[in-house]
Amino acid sequence: MKVRREREFHALNKDHVDLSGYDRLPRYRATENMKDNYPTCPHCHSNQWLLKQGRDVMMNEIVNRLLARLEDNMSDVMTKDDRIRVIEVKKSVFEDNDKDAARLRKQMKEEKTFLLNLMSSPGSGKTTTLLALAKEIKSHLKMGVMEADIDSIVDAKTMEVAGIPSIQIHTGGMCHLDADMTRQGLSEFGTNDMDLVILENVGNLVCPAEFDTGAAKNATILSVPEGDDKPLKYPLMYEKCDLLIVNKIDVMDYFDFDRQQLIENAKMRNPNIEIIFISAKTEEGMGQLGKWMIENTRKWINS
């Protein structure tokens, strides 16, 4: 499938925008090869954001862009009622995903599988952390990993070499996973003999935090070189997560990183967030992380 723009995003008719009908909005047509010219995500500019979400998200993206232009240059033509309709379009997108996520969570509960959504920026050490975690809990839990990336099978190969059951999910340019994509991945993966499945989400601190994947809990990794101010810059990620894993503490002395300040920043965003400091490379702190994973998995399975 190749999604091709028939017309560019712009304010239609230049001097007038009609948000009430589809007939005057840009359309997207499927052709055979999935590659270029996809619409872009408003947050991180990853291609194909609109491919999976469909017509409602397409409308949401177009309307948001038009509203930004209207607020600057044409505020007199936009009524309060129009703004309310735009909010409803955006709300419907997330409501649909939330319903899918709730169904998936119920399914995982019935199958007695603990699904953890693991998020972070690229290079924080997600894959290395999972390798160390697998060693730590292998005698306690059956663990599998779903690797999500825009392209490549590098991480899934790494897991396979280490003897960890895994599957690679290609998002085709999308900057996050939603509940339906997660469901499809789990269906292909098969979880009947898994106690714990960790979804390694796309490396991104913005979009993944916005979409409920259906996981039982959310976790994020912050590496020391990223700085102690990340909770201030990316609030939603820390508001949504149950666990903050601070990685690469073995190099803390080489960076301007204040451990206590990080704790304060994270707790300001989410007073209930748990924080574990580790070095996936030296395996310092992995015992505590393993204990957290075992306890939460068993609690999910047995409750």
DRENDO-1510 file (C-alpha; in Angstrom, 1 decimal, always signed):
<recs>
REC; n; res; u; v; w
REC; 1; MET; +0.0; +0.0; +0.0 .
REC; 2; LYS; +1.3; +3.4; -0.9 .
REC; 3; VAL; -0.5; +6.5; +0.4 .
REC; 4; ARG; -0.2; +9.4; -2.0 .
REC; 5; ARG; -1.3; +12.9; -1.4 .
REC; 6; GLU; -3.7; +14.1; -4.1 .
REC; 7; ARG; -3.5; +17.7; -2.7 .
REC; 8; GLU; -1.2; +19.4; -0.2 .
REC; 9; PHE; -2.3; +20.4; +3.2 .
REC; 10; HIS; -3.4; +24.0; +3.0 .
REC; 11; ALA; -6.3; +26.4; +3.8 .
REC; 12; LEU; -8.8; +25.4; +1.0 .
REC; 13; ASN; -9.9; +28.2; -1.3 .
REC; 14; LYS; -7.3; +30.4; +0.4 .
REC; 15; ASP; -9.8; +32.9; +1.8 .
REC; 16; HIS; -12.4; +30.5; +3.1 .
REC; 17; VAL; -12.3; +27.3; +5.1 .
REC; 18; ASP; -15.3; +24.9; +5.4 .
REC; 19; LEU; -14.7; +22.4; +8.1 .
REC; 20; SER; -18.2; +20.8; +7.9 .
REC; 21; GLY; -17.8; +18.6; +4.8 .
REC; 22; TYR; -15.4; +15.9; +3.6 .
REC; 23; ASP; -15.8; +16.8; +0.0 .
REC; 24; ARG; -13.5; +19.8; +0.1 .
REC; 25; LEU; -10.8; +18.3; +2.3 .
REC; 26; PRO; -7.6; +16.7; +1.0 .
REC; 27; ARG; -8.0; +12.9; +0.3 .
REC; 28; TYR; -5.5; +10.0; +0.6 .
REC; 29; ARG; -5.7; +7.2; -1.9 .
REC; 30; ALA; -4.1; +3.8; -1.5 .
REC; 31; THR; -1.9; +2.5; -4.3 .
REC; 32; GLU; +0.4; -0.5; -4.4 .
REC; 33; ASN; +3.8; +0.4; -3.0 .
REC; 34; MET; +4.3; +1.6; +0.6 .
REC; 35; LYS; +7.1; +4.1; +0.6 .
REC; 36; ASP; +7.1; +7.9; +0.0 .
REC; 37; ASN; +4.9; +11.0; +0.3 .
REC; 38; TYR; +3.1; +10.1; +3.5 .
REC; 39; PRO; +1.5; +12.9; +5.6 .
REC; 40; THR; +3.6; +13.7; +8.7 .
REC; 41; CYS; +3.0; +13.5; +12.4 .
REC; 42; PRO; +2.5; +16.9; +13.9 .
REC; 43; HIS; +4.7; +16.1; +16.9 .
REC; 44; CYS; +7.8; +14.3; +15.5 .
REC; 45; HIS; +7.3; +14.6; +11.7 .
REC; 46; SER; +7.5; +10.8; +11.2 .
REC; 47; ASN; +5.9; +9.7; +7.9 .
REC; 48; GLN; +2.7; +7.6; +7.7 .
REC; 49; TRP; +1.1; +8.9; +10.8 .
REC; 50; LEU; -2.3; +9.0; +9.1 .
REC; 51; LEU; -2.0; +5.6; +7.4 .
REC; 52; LYS; -3.2; +3.5; +10.4 .
REC; 53; GLN; -5.5; +6.0; +12.1 .
REC; 54; GLY; -7.7; +6.5; +9.1 .
REC; 55; ARG; -10.2; +9.2; +8.1 .
REC; 56; ASP; -10.9; +10.5; +11.6 .
REC; 57; VAL; -7.3; +11.2; +12.4 .
REC; 58; MET; -6.8; +12.7; +8.9 .
REC; 59; MET; -9.6; +15.1; +9.7 .
REC; 60; ASN; -8.0; +15.9; +13.1 .
REC; 61; GLU; -4.6; +16.7; +11.6 .
REC; 62; ILE; -6.1; +18.9; +8.8 .
REC; 63; VAL; -8.3; +20.8; +11.2 .
REC; 64; ASN; -5.5; +21.4; +13.7 .
REC; 65; ARG; -3.3; +22.9; +11.0 .
REC; 66; LEU; -6.2; +25.0; +9.7 .
REC; 67; LEU; -7.0; +26.3; +13.1 .
REC; 68; ALA; -3.4; +27.3; +13.8 .
REC; 69; ARG; -3.6; +29.4; +10.6 .
REC; 70; LEU; -7.0; +30.8; +11.4 .
REC; 71; GLU; -5.9; +31.9; +14.9 .
REC; 72; ASP; -3.1; +34.0; +13.4 .
REC; 73; ASN; -4.8; +35.4; +10.3 .
REC; 74; MET; -8.5; +34.6; +10.2 .
REC; 75; SER; -9.9; +34.4; +13.7 .
REC; 76; ASP; -12.9; +36.4; +12.7 .
REC; 77; VAL; -14.3; +33.6; +10.5 .
REC; 78; MET; -14.1; +30.9; +13.2 .
REC; 79; THR; -17.1; +30.6; +15.6 .
REC; 80; LYS; -17.1; +29.0; +19.0 .
REC; 81; ASP; -19.3; +26.2; +17.7 .
REC; 82; ASP; -16.7; +25.3; +15.1 .
REC; 83; ARG; -14.0; +25.0; +17.7 .
REC; 84; ILE; -16.2; +22.7; +19.8 .
REC; 85; ARG; -16.6; +20.4; +16.7 .
REC; 86; VAL; -12.9; +20.2; +16.3 .
REC; 87; ILE; -12.4; +19.2; +19.9 .
REC; 88; GLU; -15.0; +16.4; +19.4 .
REC; 89; VAL; -13.1; +15.1; +16.4 .
REC; 90; LYS; -9.9; +14.8; +18.4 .
REC; 91; LYS; -11.7; +13.4; +21.4 .
REC; 92; SER; -13.2; +10.6; +19.3 .
REC; 93; VAL; -9.8; +9.4; +18.1 .
REC; 94; PHE; -8.5; +8.8; +21.6 .
REC; 95; GLU; -11.8; +7.4; +22.8 .
REC; 96; ASP; -11.8; +4.8; +20.1 .
REC; 97; ASN; -8.2; +3.8; +21.0 .
REC; 98; ASP; -9.0; +3.8; +24.7 .
REC; 99; LYS; -11.9; +1.3; +24.1 .
REC; 100; ASP; -9.5; -0.9; +22.1 .
REC; 101; ALA; -7.0; -0.7; +24.9 .
REC; 102; ALA; -9.5; -1.6; +27.6 .
REC; 103; ARG; -10.6; -4.7; +25.6 .
REC; 104; LEU; -6.9; -5.8; +25.1 .
REC; 105; ARG; -6.2; -5.3; +28.8 .
REC; 106; LYS; -9.2; -7.5; +29.7 .
REC; 107; GLN; -7.9; -10.1; +27.2 .
REC; 108; MET; -4.4; -10.1; +28.8 .
REC; 109; LYS; -6.0; -10.4; +32.2 .
REC; 110; GLU; -7.9; -13.5; +31.1 .
REC; 111; GLU; -4.8; -15.0; +29.5 .
REC; 112; LYS; -2.8; -14.2; +32.7 .
REC; 113; THR; -0.1; -12.3; +30.8 .
REC; 114; PHE; +1.4; -9.1; +32.2 .
REC; 115; LEU; +1.9; -6.6; +29.4 .
REC; 116; LEU; +4.4; -3.8; +30.1 .
REC; 117; ASN; +4.7; -0.8; +27.7 .
REC; 118; LEU; +8.4; +0.4; +27.8 .
REC; 119; MET; +9.1; +3.8; +26.4 .
REC; 120; SER; +12.1; +6.1; +26.1 .
REC; 121; SER; +14.1; +8.3; +23.8 .
REC; 122; PRO; +16.4; +6.5; +21.2 .
REC; 123; GLY; +19.7; +5.4; +22.7 .
REC; 124; SER; +18.6; +5.3; +26.4 .
REC; 125; GLY; +19.4; +1.6; +26.6 .
REC; 126; LYS; +16.0; -0.2; +26.3 .
REC; 127; THR; +17.3; -3.3; +24.6 .
REC; 128; THR; +20.4; -3.6; +26.8 .
REC; 129; THR; +18.2; -3.2; +29.9 .
REC; 130; LEU; +15.8; -6.0; +28.6 .
REC; 131; LEU; +18.8; -8.3; +28.1 .
REC; 132; ALA; +20.0; -7.8; +31.6 .
REC; 133; LEU; +16.4; -8.1; +33.0 .
REC; 134; ALA; +15.9; -11.4; +31.2 .
REC; 135; LYS; +19.0; -12.8; +32.9 .
REC; 136; GLU; +17.7; -11.6; +36.3 .
REC; 137; ILE; +14.2; -13.1; +36.1 .
REC; 138; LYS; +14.7; -16.2; +33.9 .
REC; 139; SER; +14.2; -18.6; +36.8 .
REC; 140; HIS; +11.0; -16.8; +37.9 .
REC; 141; LEU; +9.1; -15.7; +34.8 .
REC; 142; LYS; +8.6; -16.7; +31.2 .
REC; 143; MET; +9.3; -13.4; +29.4 .
REC; 144; GLY; +8.9; -12.3; +25.8 .
REC; 145; VAL; +9.6; -9.1; +24.0 .
REC; 146; MET; +7.8; -7.2; +21.2 .
REC; 147; GLU; +10.2; -4.8; +19.5 .
REC; 148; ALA; +8.6; -1.8; +17.7 .
REC; 149; ASP; +10.7; +0.2; +15.2 .
REC; 150; ILE; +10.0; +2.2; +12.1 .
REC; 151; ASP; +12.3; -0.3; +10.3 .
REC; 152; SER; +15.0; -3.0; +10.7 .
REC; 153; ILE; +15.0; -6.2; +12.8 .
REC; 154; VAL; +18.2; -5.4; +14.8 .
REC; 155; ASP; +16.6; -5.5; +18.2 .
REC; 156; ALA; +14.6; -8.6; +17.6 .
REC; 157; LYS; +17.7; -10.3; +16.3 .
REC; 158; THR; +19.6; -9.3; +19.5 .
REC; 159; MET; +16.8; -10.9; +21.6 .
REC; 160; GLU; +16.8; -14.0; +19.5 .
REC; 161; VAL; +20.5; -14.5; +19.9 .
REC; 162; ALA; +20.1; -14.1; +23.6 .
REC; 163; GLY; +17.4; -16.8; +23.6 .
REC; 164; ILE; +14.6; -14.5; +24.4 .
REC; 165; PRO; +11.3; -15.0; +22.5 .
REC; 166; SER; +10.7; -11.9; +20.4 .
REC; 167; ILE; +8.8; -10.5; +17.5 .
REC; 168; GLN; +9.6; -7.4; +15.4 .
REC; 169; ILE; +6.8; -4.9; +14.7 .
REC; 170; HIS; +7.4; -2.4; +11.9 .
REC; 171; THR; +5.4; +0.7; +12.3 .
REC; 172; GLY; +6.0; +1.8; +8.7 .
REC; 173; GLY; +7.0; +5.3; +9.8 .
REC; 174; MET; +4.5; +5.8; +12.6 .
REC; 175; CYS; +6.0; +7.4; +15.8 .
REC; 176; HIS; +4.1; +5.2; +18.3 .
REC; 177; LEU; +2.0; +2.1; +18.8 .
REC; 178; ASP; -1.7; +2.2; +19.5 .
REC; 179; ALA; -3.8; -0.5; +21.1 .
REC; 180; ASP; -4.9; -2.1; +17.8 .
REC; 181; MET; -1.3; -2.4; +16.5 .
REC; 182; THR; -0.3; -3.9; +19.9 .
REC; 183; ARG; -3.2; -6.4; +19.6 .
REC; 184; GLN; -2.1; -7.4; +16.1 .
REC; 185; GLY; +1.5; -7.9; +17.4 .
REC; 186; LEU; +0.4; -10.0; +20.3 .
REC; 187; SER; -1.8; -12.1; +18.1 .
REC; 188; GLU; +1.1; -12.9; +15.8 .
REC; 189; PHE; +3.4; -13.5; +18.7 .
REC; 190; GLY; +1.2; -15.7; +20.8 .
REC; 191; THR; +1.2; -15.3; +24.6 .
REC; 192; ASN; -0.2; -18.5; +25.9 .
REC; 193; ASP; +3.0; -19.6; +27.6 .
REC; 194; MET; +4.2; -16.1; +28.6 .
REC; 195; ASP; +3.9; -14.6; +32.1 .
REC; 196; LEU; +5.5; -11.3; +31.0 .
REC; 197; VAL; +5.5; -9.6; +27.6 .
REC; 198; ILE; +7.4; -6.3; +27.3 .
REC; 199; LEU; +6.5; -4.0; +24.5 .
REC; 200; GLU; +9.6; -2.0; +23.5 .
REC; 201; ASN; +7.8; +1.0; +22.0 .
REC; 202; VAL; +9.2; +3.3; +19.3 .
REC; 203; GLY; +12.0; +5.6; +20.7 .
REC; 204; ASN; +10.2; +8.8; +21.3 .
REC; 205; LEU; +9.2; +10.9; +24.4 .
REC; 206; VAL; +6.1; +12.5; +22.9 .
REC; 207; CYS; +3.8; +10.4; +20.8 .
REC; 208; PRO; +4.0; +7.0; +22.6 .
REC; 209; ALA; +2.8; +8.7; +25.8 .
REC; 210; GLU; -0.4; +9.8; +24.1 .
REC; 211; PHE; -1.7; +6.4; +23.1 .
REC; 212; ASP; -2.9; +3.7; +25.5 .
REC; 213; THR; -1.5; +0.4; +24.2 .
REC; 214; GLY; -3.6; -1.8; +26.5 .
REC; 215; ALA; -0.6; -2.5; +28.7 .
REC; 216; ALA; -1.1; -3.3; +32.4 .
REC; 217; LYS; +1.5; -0.8; +33.3 .
REC; 218; ASN; +3.8; +1.8; +31.6 .
REC; 219; ALA; +7.5; +2.3; +32.2 .
REC; 220; THR; +10.0; +4.7; +30.8 .
REC; 221; ILE; +13.8; +4.7; +30.8 .
REC; 222; LEU; +15.9; +7.9; +31.2 .
REC; 223; SER; +19.6; +7.6; +30.7 .
REC; 224; VAL; +22.0; +9.8; +32.7 .
REC; 225; PRO; +23.4; +11.6; +29.6 .
REC; 226; GLU; +19.9; +12.9; +28.7 .
REC; 227; GLY; +19.9; +15.0; +31.9 .
REC; 228; ASP; +17.8; +15.4; +35.0 .
REC; 229; ASP; +15.4; +17.9; +33.4 .
REC; 230; LYS; +13.6; +15.5; +31.1 .
REC; 231; PRO; +10.4; +15.3; +33.3 .
REC; 232; LEU; +10.1; +19.1; +33.0 .
REC; 233; LYS; +10.4; +19.0; +29.2 .
REC; 234; TYR; +8.2; +16.0; +28.5 .
REC; 235; PRO; +5.6; +16.0; +31.3 .
REC; 236; LEU; +3.1; +13.6; +29.7 .
REC; 237; MET; +5.6; +10.7; +29.6 .
REC; 238; TYR; +6.2; +10.9; +33.3 .
REC; 239; GLU; +2.6; +11.5; +34.2 .
REC; 240; LYS; +1.6; +8.3; +32.3 .
REC; 241; CYS; +4.3; +6.0; +33.6 .
REC; 242; ASP; +4.2; +3.8; +36.7 .
REC; 243; LEU; +7.9; +3.2; +36.7 .
REC; 244; LEU; +10.9; +5.4; +35.9 .
REC; 245; ILE; +14.1; +3.4; +35.2 .
REC; 246; VAL; +17.2; +5.6; +35.4 .
REC; 247; ASN; +19.9; +3.9; +33.3 .
REC; 248; LYS; +23.7; +4.4; +32.8 .
REC; 249; ILE; +24.3; +5.4; +36.4 .
REC; 250; ASP; +27.9; +4.0; +35.9 .
REC; 251; VAL; +28.7; +7.2; +34.0 .
REC; 252; MET; +26.9; +9.7; +36.3 .
REC; 253; ASP; +30.2; +11.2; +37.5 .
REC; 254; TYR; +31.0; +12.3; +34.0 .
REC; 255; PHE; +27.8; +14.3; +33.5 .
REC; 256; ASP; +26.1; +17.3; +35.1 .
REC; 257; PHE; +23.3; +15.1; +36.5 .
REC; 258; ASP; +21.7; +15.7; +39.9 .
REC; 259; ARG; +20.1; +12.5; +41.2 .
REC; 260; GLN; +17.9; +14.2; +43.8 .
REC; 261; GLN; +16.8; +16.9; +41.4 .
REC; 262; LEU; +15.6; +14.2; +39.0 .
REC; 263; ILE; +13.6; +12.6; +41.7 .
REC; 264; GLU; +12.0; +15.9; +42.6 .
REC; 265; ASN; +11.2; +16.7; +38.9 .
REC; 266; ALA; +9.7; +13.2; +38.3 .
REC; 267; LYS; +7.6; +13.3; +41.5 .
REC; 268; MET; +6.4; +16.8; +40.7 .
REC; 269; ARG; +4.9; +15.3; +37.5 .
REC; 270; ASN; +3.7; +12.1; +39.1 .
REC; 271; PRO; +3.8; +11.7; +42.9 .
REC; 272; ASN; +3.1; +7.9; +42.5 .
REC; 273; ILE; +5.9; +7.1; +40.0 .
REC; 274; GLU; +8.4; +4.5; +41.3 .
REC; 275; ILE; +12.1; +5.2; +40.5 .
REC; 276; ILE; +14.8; +2.6; +40.1 .
REC; 277; PHE; +18.4; +3.5; +39.3 .
REC; 278; ILE; +20.4; +0.9; +37.2 .
REC; 279; SER; +23.3; +0.3; +35.0 .
REC; 280; ALA; +22.3; -2.2; +32.4 .
REC; 281; LYS; +25.9; -2.5; +31.4 .
REC; 282; THR; +27.3; -3.3; +34.8 .
REC; 283; GLU; +24.0; -4.8; +36.0 .
REC; 284; GLU; +24.0; -2.6; +39.1 .
REC; 285; GLY; +20.4; -2.2; +40.4 .
REC; 286; MET; +19.1; -5.0; +38.2 .
REC; 287; GLY; +18.1; -7.0; +41.2 .
REC; 288; GLN; +15.7; -4.3; +42.3 .
REC; 289; LEU; +14.3; -4.0; +38.8 .
REC; 290; GLY; +13.9; -7.7; +38.6 .
REC; 291; LYS; +12.1; -7.8; +41.9 .
REC; 292; TRP; +9.7; -5.0; +40.7 .
REC; 293; MET; +8.9; -7.0; +37.5 .
REC; 294; ILE; +8.3; -10.3; +39.4 .
REC; 295; GLU; +6.1; -8.7; +42.0 .
REC; 296; ASN; +3.9; -6.8; +39.5 .
REC; 297; THR; +3.6; -9.7; +37.1 .
REC; 298; ARG; +2.5; -12.1; +39.9 .
REC; 299; LYS; +0.1; -9.6; +41.3 .
REC; 300; TRP; -1.5; -9.2; +37.8 .
REC; 301; ILE; -1.7; -12.9; +37.2 .
REC; 302; ASN; -3.1; -13.8; +40.7 .
REC; 303; SER; -5.5; -10.9; +41.2 .
</recs>
